[in-house]
Amino acid sequence: MRPSGFQILRPLRLLILLIALWLPLGGILAAPSAPSFTTATSAFLQKYVNADGNVNYAAIKKQPAELNNLLQTVRSFDTKNIPAAERKAFYLNAYNLVVIGAVVERFPLTSVMKVPGFFDKLTFTVAGEKMTLNELETNKLRKPYNDSRIHFALVCAAKGCPRLSRESFAAPTLDAQLSAQTKRVLTDPTFIRLNAAAKKVQVSEIFKWYADDFKASGQALIPYLNQYRAAQPIPATYTVDYYPYDWSLNTL
């Protein structure tokens, strides 16, 4: 006897129901969610940046997929309706990644100063907006947050810069990360150079270029430095001088 239409339809409905239930679960199992932007950025930095903050641009150039994925996130990231700390952390990470990407694109390179308009003419898409690196630094970080510590978190691919951190910035720990990074930089004898015989301290030209940012704290420069140098404070009687900025590439 041939099965009736109802008899055929019932197992068919059951099959459709099973497929409907399986598809979402199967999709989850087949395609696990991607790591967060901050986690992926940390993994990238730990892979290509050494303890001295130098970057293996040559290795990234050979295998650019990881960087390209991060830069795609930088381009498409939505900064609207997110907490201020999360937005700040994103722009800090974005700046450092965009700089690395711009160098890798032009590598081999001896200095970013060999690229005309590297900071004020080249434009990049960040969170859906076109901007230069100077605009990213000033309009998305310096002006909105008035936090001088960002100058020790942003790295412009030069040996004269603060050492690039091997850890991405993340909203939940951002304040502690910025303070720790600032302390690392301001206790680095290659960045803050003491000359006891001459009773002088030589500092990076960053403190000259962004003098207003550091004055905003209401402190003179030596007291500002000393708040991060408890173990080796600079005597208040020392004079302050600036050593020339080293624009050679921070490459391995």
RORO-386505 format. One record per residue: x, y, z of N, C-alpha, C in turn. Coordinates in pm, whole numbers, padded with zeros to 5 digits, always signed. Example, Ala and Ser with C-alpha at 12.3 -4.5 7.8 and 13.67 -1.06 7.14 Angstrom:
<nodes>
+01319-00569+00780+01230-00450+00780+01320-00330+00780;+01285-00225+00708+01367-00106+00714+01290+00003+00787;
</nodes>
This chain:
<nodes>
+00086-00119+00000+00000+00000+00000+00089+00123+00000;+00057+00218-00085+00135+00341-00092+00107+00426+00029;+00209+00492+00086+00186+00578+00202+00100+00699+00166;+00018+00741+00262-00066+00858+00237+00019+00985+00242;-00041+01096+00194+00030+01224+00197+00066+01263+00338;-00022+01234+00436+00005+01269+00576+00124+01190+00630;+00129+01062+00589+00239+00978+00636+00374+01026+00581;+00371+01076+00457+00496+01130+00397+00533+01262+00461;+00431+01347+00487+00455+01482+00536+00512+01484+00678;+00464+01389+00761+00505+01389+00900+00657+01371+00918;+00720+01270+00856+00866+01259+00868+00940+01374+00802;+00879+01431+00696+00942+01544+00628+00947+01665+00721;+00835+01688+00793+00833+01799+00889+00936+01777+00999;+00946+01653+01045+01043+01621+01148+01185+01649+01100;+01213+01613+00974+01345+01636+00916+01376+01785+00908;+01275+01864+00865+01294+02009+00854+01321+02069+00990;+01245+02021+01092+01266+02071+01227+01406+02040+01278;+01454+01918+01253+01589+01880+01297+01696+01965+01229;+01677+01990+01100+01773+02074+01026+01774+02215+01082;+01652+02267+01111+01643+02404+01165+01713+02416+01299;+01700+02311+01381+01767+02312+01511+01917+02294+01499;+01960+02218+01402+02103+02185+01388+02184+02298+01328;+02123+02375+01236+02200+02476+01162+02269+02578+01252;+02195+02641+01348+02266+02738+01434+02378+02674+01513;+02351+02555+01570+02453+02487+01647+02570+02447+01558;+02539+02397+01440+02645+02357+01347+02729+02475+01305;+02659+02591+01285+02733+02710+01246+02829+02754+01354;+02781+02744+01481+02868+02785+01592+02988+02693+01602;+02966+02563+01586+03076+02469+01598+03176+02484+01484;+03124+02514+01364+03211+02521+01247+03290+02650+01242;+03234+02758+01298+03300+02889+01287+03302+02956+01423;+03398+02923+01509+03406+02985+01640+03428+03135+01627;+03379+03211+01724+03391+03357+01717+03538+03399+01717;+03567+03506+01642+03705+03555+01632+03746+03619+01764;+03874+03616+01796+03918+03683+01919+03891+03832+01911;+03877+03896+02024+03850+04039+02026+03966+04116+01964;+03937+04239+01926+04039+04324+01865+04160+04341+01956;+04135+04365+02085+04247+04385+02177+04329+04258+02195;+04260+04144+02204+04331+04017+02219+04414+03987+02095;+04355+04009+01978+04427+03984+01853+04544+04079+01837;+04528+04203+01882+04637+04300+01874+04752+04259+01965;+04720+04214+02085+04825+04167+02177+04901+04049+02116;+04828+03955+02059+04892+03838+01998+04986+03880+01885;+04943+03977+01806+05025+04028+01696+05152+04096+01750;+05137+04181+01850+05251+04254+01906+05352+04158+01969;+05302+04060+02041+05392+03964+02105+05468+03879+02003;+05408+03863+01888+05471+03784+01782+05579+03862+01707;+05556+03992+01688+05644+04069+01600+05723+04182+01667;+05703+04204+01797+05774+04311+01867+05859+04248+01978;+05987+04289+01987+06072+04230+02090+06069+04313+02219;+06144+04270+02318+06140+04334+02450+06190+04478+02446;+06270+04512+02346+06320+04649+02332+06225+04738+02253;+06111+04684+02213+06013+04762+02139+06040+04773+01991;+06135+04692+01941+06166+04695+01797+06075+04597+01723;+06043+04632+01600+05942+04560+01523+06007+04481+01410;+05962+04358+01390+06013+04274+01282+05930+04301+01156;+05955+04418+01096+05879+04459+00977+05898+04361+00862;+06017+04306+00848+06045+04214+00737+05957+04091+00747;+05941+04036+00868+05858+03917+00886+05711+03948+00858;+05666+04066+00902+05526+04105+00876+05504+04121+00726;+05602+04177+00658+05592+04197+00513+05574+04063+00441;+05640+03960+00491+05631+03828+00428+05497+03761+00455;+05441+03787+00572+05313+03725+00609+05220+03834+00666;+05160+03913+00576+05085+04031+00621+04940+04006+00662;+04892+03883+00652+04749+03857+00673+04702+03901+00812;+04782+03872+00915+04742+03906+01052+04727+04058+01068;+04825+04132+01017+04819+04278+01023+04702+04330+00940;+04683+04276+00821+04575+04322+00734+04439+04303+00801;+04421+04193+00872+04294+04170+00942+04273+04274+01052;+04380+04306+01124+04369+04407+01229+04339+04544+01170;+04404+04577+01060+04380+04707+00996+04239+04717+00938;+04185+04605+00893+04046+04605+00847+03952+04637+00964;+03983+04582+01080+03903+04613+01199+03918+04761+01235;+04041+04813+01225+04063+04956+01251+03976+05040+01158;+03970+05003+01032+03892+05081+00935+03742+05078+00963;+03694+04963+01005+03548+04945+01017+03495+04956+01159;+03582+04973+01257+03540+04975+01398+03439+05087+01422;+03337+05059+01500+03233+05157+01531+03259+05214+01671;+03297+05340+01677+03330+05402+01806+03209+05474+01868;+03096+05470+01800+02977+05537+01854+02917+05453+01966;+02865+05521+02065+02791+05455+02174+02873+05352+02250;+03003+05379+02264+03086+05292+02349+03147+05378+02459;+03185+05319+02571+03242+05399+02681+03370+05471+02640;+03397+05581+02706+03514+05664+02672+03644+05584+02682;+03658+05500+02784+03781+05422+02800+03801+05325+02684;+03692+05267+02638+03703+05174+02525+03742+05248+02398;+03686+05367+02379+03719+05447+02262+03867+05491+02266;+03910+05531+02384+04049+05575+02401+04146+05460+02374;+04116+05342+02429+04201+05225+02406+04205+05189+02258;+04090+05197+02192+04086+05166+02049+04178+05259+01971;+04168+05389+01995+04249+05484+01916+04398+05470+01945;+04434+05436+02067+04575+05411+02097+04627+05292+02018;+04552+05183+02020+04591+05064+01943+04591+05093+01794;+04489+05166+01750+04476+05197+01607+04596+05276+01558;+04640+05375+01635+04755+05457+01594+04878+05369+01572;+04908+05285+01669+05029+05202+01658+05019+05102+01543;+04901+05047+01521+04883+04952+01410+04892+05022+01275;+04832+05139+01264+04837+05213+01138+04981+05251+01104;+05058+05293+01204+05199+05325+01181+05273+05202+01130;+05255+05089+01196+05321+04966+01151+05279+04932+01009;+05151+04943+00980+05102+04913+00845+05162+05004+00740;+05175+05133+00772+05232+05228+00676+05379+05198+00650;+05450+05154+00753+05592+05118+00736+05604+04990+00653;+05526+04889+00690+05532+04760+00618+05503+04781+00470;+05408+04866+00439+05372+04893+00298+05491+04947+00220;+05581+05020+00289+05694+05085+00221+05828+05019+00254;+05825+04911+00327+05948+04844+00369+06015+04774+00251;+06150+04776+00241+06247+04829+00339+06253+04981+00341;+06271+05033+00461+06271+05176+00488+06365+05202+00604;+06440+05311+00597+06533+05342+00706+06475+05439+00808;+06377+05519+00765+06317+05617+00854+06184+05664+00796;+06086+05687+00881+05958+05739+00832+05974+05881+00780;+06081+05948+00819+06104+06084+00769+06145+06083+00622;+06174+05964+00568+06203+05952+00424+06073+05950+00343;+05960+05939+00411+05829+05935+00343+05766+06074+00355;+05755+06148+00244+05698+06284+00252+05558+06282+00313;+05538+06367+00412+05406+06381+00473+05358+06260+00549;+05452+06182+00605+05413+06059+00674+05311+06088+00783;+05330+06197+00858+05241+06227+00969+05129+06325+00935;+05152+06413+00836+05052+06518+00814+04992+06522+00673;+05030+06427+00586+04974+06425+00451+04908+06290+00417;+04974+06180+00452+04915+06049+00426+04787+06035+00506;+04682+05980+00443+04556+05962+00515+04523+05813+00528;+04456+05781+00635+04419+05643+00666+04273+05643+00714;+04204+05534+00689+04067+05521+00739+04070+05457+00876;+04017+05530+00973+04012+05483+01111+03868+05501+01161;+03805+05391+01197+03666+05394+01243+03576+05468+01145;+03599+05442+01017+03514+05499+00912+03546+05641+00872;+03650+05702+00930+03688+05839+00897+03827+05845+00836;+03844+05933+00738+03976+05956+00679+04051+06057+00765;+04175+06027+00798+04253+06120+00879+04401+06092+00865;+04482+06192+00896+04627+06174+00902+04663+06123+01042;+04787+06081+01057+04832+06038+01190+04828+06154+01290;+04865+06273+01245+04858+06389+01335+04715+06417+01378;+04621+06403+01285+04480+06425+01318+04429+06317+01414;+04472+06194+01392+04434+06086+01482+04485+06115+01624;+04611+06155+01633+04670+06183+01764+04602+06301+01832;+04584+06409+01758+04533+06533+01818+04383+06530+01842;+04307+06493+01738+04161+06504+01746+04094+06389+01819;+04158+06272+01818+04095+06155+01880+04154+06119+02017;+04271+06177+02048+04335+06140+02174+04376+06261+02258;+04459+06349+02205+04510+06459+02287+04400+06553+02334;+04318+06599+02240+04214+06696+02276+04102+06635+02362;+04049+06519+02323+03937+06466+02402+03974+06424+02544;+04097+06377+02564+04129+06314+02693+04226+06395+02779;+04300+06488+02719+04391+06573+02798+04476+06488+02894;+04539+06386+02840+04616+06290+02920+04756+06281+02861;+04853+06341+02930+04990+06345+02877+05052+06207+02865;+04996+06107+02934+05052+05972+02927+05041+05910+02789;+04952+05962+02707+04937+05904+02572+05065+05919+02491;+05148+06018+02526+05272+06039+02451+05372+05925+02473;+05351+05846+02574+05439+05732+02600+05377+05601+02553;+05254+05609+02503+05184+05491+02449+05187+05489+02298;+05191+05607+02236+05195+05617+02089+05339+05605+02041;+05359+05522+01940+05494+05497+01890+05498+05520+01739;+05587+05610+01698+05588+05655+01558+05696+05588+01474;+05732+05464+01509+05824+05382+01429+05967+05437+01427;+06004+05510+01530+06140+05564+01539+06207+05517+01667;+06338+05504+01663+06413+05462+01782+06407+05567+01892;+06382+05692+01854+06369+05798+01954+06237+05796+02028;+06141+05717+01979+06011+05707+02044+06022+05624+02172;+05921+05633+02258+05913+05536+02367+05907+05395+02309;+05952+05298+02387+05950+05160+02337+05806+05112+02320;+05780+05051+02208+05646+04999+02180+05613+04886+02276;+05497+04895+02339+05453+04790+02431+05415+04665+02352;+05438+04549+02411+05400+04423+02349+05259+04381+02391;+05190+04470+02455+05055+04445+02504+04961+04552+02450;+04847+04512+02398+04752+04610+02350+04685+04679+02468;+04626+04794+02442+04555+04867+02546+04409+04821+02550;+04359+04798+02670+04224+04746+02689+04150+04831+02791;+04024+04858+02765+03946+04950+02848+03947+04916+02997;+03928+04790+03037+03919+04762+03181+04046+04793+03259;+04160+04789+03192+04289+04810+03261+04364+04932+03207;+04295+05016+03132+04364+05121+03057+04441+05218+03146;+04380+05266+03253+04449+05364+03338+04576+05305+03397;+04568+05182+03445+04686+05116+03502+04791+05091+03394;+04747+05053+03275+04841+05029+03164+04915+05157+03127;+04843+05268+03118+04906+05394+03081+05006+05440+03187;+04971+05422+03314+05064+05459+03421+05188+05370+03420;+05167+05240+03398+05281+05147+03394+05371+05176+03274;+05310+05205+03160+05389+05236+03040+05467+05365+03060;+05404+05465+03121+05472+05592+03147+05590+05571+03242;+05569+05492+03344+05678+05464+03439+05793+05391+03369;+05761+05294+03282+05866+05222+03208+05949+05319+03125;+05881+05411+03059+05950+05505+02971+06034+05605+03051;+05976+05659+03157+06043+05766+03232+06149+05716+03328;+06160+05584+03343+06272+05527+03420+06373+05459+03329;+06353+05469+03199+06445+05412+03100+06564+05509+03084;+06685+05467+03119+06800+05558+03113+06837+05603+02972;+06785+05534+02870+06811+05580+02733+06711+05689+02693;+06602+05702+02767+06501+05802+02736+06515+05926+02825;+06540+05902+02954+06568+06011+03048+06713+05994+03092;+06800+06085+03046+06944+06067+03062+06999+06161+03169;+07042+06102+03279+07096+06181+03390+07247+06197+03378;+07293+06317+03405+07436+06344+03407+07467+06410+03541;+07506+06324+03638+07529+06374+03774+07645+06473+03780;+07748+06447+03700+07865+06536+03702+07829+06678+03657;+07744+06686+03556+07703+06817+03504+07576+06868+03572;+07518+06788+03662+07392+06823+03727+07287+06863+03624;+07270+06770+03529+07181+06798+03416+07102+06672+03383;+06981+06689+03333+06902+06579+03280+06866+06612+03136;+06894+06516+03048+06858+06531+02908+06732+06450+02881;+06635+06515+02816+06507+06449+02791+06475+06454+02642;+06380+06372+02603+06336+06365+02464+06274+06497+02419;+06285+06524+02291+06223+06645+02235+06071+06637+02237;+06016+06520+02268+05871+06508+02289+05825+06611+02393;+05907+06633+02496+05871+06726+02602+05875+06872+02554;+05947+06897+02447+05949+07031+02387+05831+07049+02291;+05810+06948+02203+05704+06957+02103+05565+06965+02166;+05548+06895+02277+05416+06890+02342+05422+06952+02481;+05497+07059+02493+05518+07122+02624+05387+07158+02692;+05290+07207+02614+05163+07249+02674+05089+07131+02737;+05102+07012+02677+05036+06893+02732+05091+06858+02869;+05221+06876+02886+05283+06842+03015+05264+06953+03118;+05255+07077+03071+05230+07188+03163+05087+07183+03218;+04998+07117+03145+04857+07111+03186+04841+07043+03321;+04940+06962+03361+04933+06895+03491+04956+06993+03606;+05003+07114+03572+05031+07214+03675+05167+07197+03740;+05247+07102+03689+05379+07076+03746+05488+07119+03648;+05602+07159+03703+05721+07178+03619+05768+07041+03574;+05860+07039+03475+05896+06912+03413+05960+06813+03511;+06056+06858+03592+06123+06763+03682+06026+06702+03784;+05940+06780+03849+05840+06717+03936+05747+06621+03860;+05714+06657+03735+05630+06566+03655+05701+06433+03636;+05829+06436+03599+05905+06313+03579+05918+06235+03709;+05939+06305+03818+05967+06239+03945+05848+06162+04002;+05728+06196+03962+05612+06122+04014+05613+05977+03965;+05695+05950+03860+05710+05814+03808+05850+05758+03838;+05930+05833+03915+06069+05793+03940+06098+05791+04091;+06011+05728+04167+06028+05727+04313+06161+05668+04356;+06209+05568+04283+06335+05501+04321+06458+05585+04286;+06446+05672+04187+06561+05752+04145+06514+05891+04102;+06471+05973+04196+06421+06106+04160+06532+06195+04106;+06496+06286+04022+06591+06382+03964+06598+06503+04058;+06717+06541+04102+06727+06658+04191+06666+06783+04127;+06596+06860+04208+06528+06980+04157+06627+07083+04105;+06754+07073+04146+06855+07170+04104+06912+07141+03965;+06880+07023+03909+06933+06988+03777+06873+07078+03669;+06956+07109+03571+06905+07180+03454+06851+07078+03353;+06761+07123+03267+06697+07036+03168+06746+07072+03029;+06782+06971+02953+06824+06991+02815+06758+06882+02730;+06762+06900+02598+06699+06804+02507+06804+06740+02417;+06801+06609+02406+06890+06541+02312+06819+06527+02177;+06895+06517+02066+06834+06509+01933+06749+06383+01918;+06637+06397+01853+06546+06284+01832+06605+06190+01727;+06602+06061+01757+06655+05960+01665+06540+05907+01580;+06538+05948+01452+06430+05908+01362+06459+05779+01285;+06570+05709+01316+06596+05583+01248+06489+05481+01287;+06459+05393+01193+06345+05303+01209+06366+05206+01326;+06261+05182+01403+06269+05089+01516+06250+04944+01467;+06338+04904+01379+06330+04770+01321+06430+04677+01389;+06401+04549+01386+06494+04451+01441+06622+04450+01360;
</nodes>
